Amino acid sequence: MAQVPGPLASAPLELIELTVVLRPRPDVGLPDPAVLGATPIAAREHLEGGRLADLRSAHPAELEAVAAWATREGLEVREASAARRVLRLAGSPERLAALFSLTIDAPEGAPVVLRGTPRLPGDLHRAIVAVLGTDPRPWARPHFRPLPLPDPSVPLAQAAPLSYSPVTLGELYQFPPSAPGSAGCVGLLELGGGYDPASVRAYFSSLGVAAPEVVPVVVAGGADRPTGDPQGPDGEVTLDIEVAGALAPGARLAVYFGPNTDQGFLAAIQAAIHDQVNQPSILSISWGGPEADWPPATRAAFEHAFEDAALAGITVCVAAGDSGSSDGVPGGLAHVDYPAASPLVLACGGTRLTASAGFVVSEVVWNDQPLGGATGGGVSAAFPLPSWQGQAGVPPSVNPGHHPGRGLPDVAGDADPETGYRVLVDGTAAVYGGTSAVAPLWAALLLRCSAALGRRIGYVNPLLYQSLAGQQTFRDTVSGSNGAYSAAVGWDPCTGWGSPLGSRLLAALRG
C-alpha cells in the first residue's frame, strides 16, 4: 500500500497540526485554464511529470520565510513541500491560538477547535492562501443514497426491478467500446470507510468483467478502514470502485484515502494530482458540503489545486449533491454543493432513468423526496458566471437579490435509488443511487474517450459549453425539478446538458 506523509499519525494528543497553504509562485506565466479548456483536445499541451511541480510550486523564498517564522515561534515544521505549496506545522492549542489570532473551544469529550480567521504577520500574509486544520470535525459528506430493501433474502432483480448493473447503464448511455488493452487510471477520492476486496472480486465475477487493479493510497493519516457497515462510508468507497471498474474495464483505480477534514480533503486531491506512480488522468470526487459552509480562504486553496489539475490534463468529476436545491441547509434558501460549484470541475447531477428492451424510455430530474433525495444544482453565490457559460442560459439565483453566478451541474446521469446501481458492499447485495454514482460513471466514460483519442482530455467544461453543446452529445432532460429550479430545453440547473450519449460525445471530442 502506498504511503503519503500526513498529519496526526504519531502526534502527541496535546498537539494540533495545521496546514499552511501558500500561493503558486507569482513570477511564472502559465496558460489560463479557461483558454486551455476551450482548446480542441488534439491541440492541448499539458504540464506533465515534474513540469507541474516546477512551474506551480511555492516560491522558495516565501516557503522558507514562513518555515523560519514558525521555527522561531516554537512550532514544529513537519513537512515543507514546495510542489504542493504546503507547510505542516504542529504546536499546542494555546501557542497556535496566540500566533494565529484564534480562540480555543475545548468542549468536554470533543476535539479542540480553534475558532476565528487565522492571521499571520503582515510580511507573511501576502504569500498565504489559507490555514487549514483549525476544526477537526467531519468536513464533507458522501453523496450516495441506499434503496431501502426490507427483505435482504429477496433477489435484487425482484426487490428492485427498476435497478441496473453499471454495465447495463453503460449500454443505455451508449458508451463507446473499450479500446483493447487500453491502460489508464481513475483516481477515486475517499474521506472514510474502506472496501472488502473479496466482495469486490465477487461482484466483478458476477458481472463477467475482469476485476480492476485497485491501489489504495493512504494520505495524510487517512486509512483504508472498512467499517463492515454497507450503509456507512464503505458504501461510498465500494460504489465508486464498482461503478468505475465496471464501466472502464482494464483501468487501474487508485483510491486516495484521506481524513474527513479540510486539510485531509485537500491533501488527498493534491496526492492524486502529483502521483507520479499511478498517474490518474481522471479524478472522481463523491464528497462535498454546502458552499456556504466553506470559508473563502479554504475554497481558494482548493481552487489552486483544481487549477493544477487543469494544467496537468486531469479531469475532475464531482457529485453535485443529493439534497435538492437547498443542499440540505434549513432556512428556505437555495444552496449549491462544493467542490461541485467550482468552475474548474465537471459537476455531475442526477436523473431518474427508466428503460425497456435495451432502450431508454424516459429520463427526468431525480427528485424523490419520500426517500429523502433529489439532485443538487443551482447558482453559486461564491463564483461568478464563467465566460464560457455565458450563452448557456444560466438563470439568476432564486434567492433574494437574484445574483448571477456559476450554474451547476454541467452534466448528469442516473442517480435515483429506485432506478439505481446494483452493487455488492461488505458481502451484502444492495442498490445505491445518488450523484455519488454519477461522478465515477462520467469518469469512466471520459477515460474510455481518452483511450480512444490516445491522449488526456483534461479540463473539459469550456469545450462542452462553447463547442459541443449543439452537437447532440447529450440526452436532454426537460421534465422535473430539484425544488427551486426546473428542467428546461438545453442546459438547466438540475441536470446541466443532460445524460451522456457516449459514442457521440467521443466523436465530438475527436472533432
PyMOL commands that set and color helices and strands:
alter all, ss='L'
color gray80, all
select helices_A, chain A and resi 33-38+41-43+50-55+60-72+93-99+122-125+156-159+166-172+197-207+233-247+262-273+291-293+296-312+324-326+369-371+387-389+417-419+435-453+461-468+502-510
alter helices_A, ss='H'
color red, helices_A
select strands_A, chain A and resi 2-4+16-22+76-81+86-91+103-105+113-115+128-132+141-142+145-146+185-190+213-219+252-257+282-285+287-290+315-319+337-338+346-356+359-365+367-368+373-374+378-379+407-408+411-414+421-425+428-433+474-475+499-500
alter strands_A, ss='S'
color yellow, strands_A
deselect
rebuild
show_as cartoon
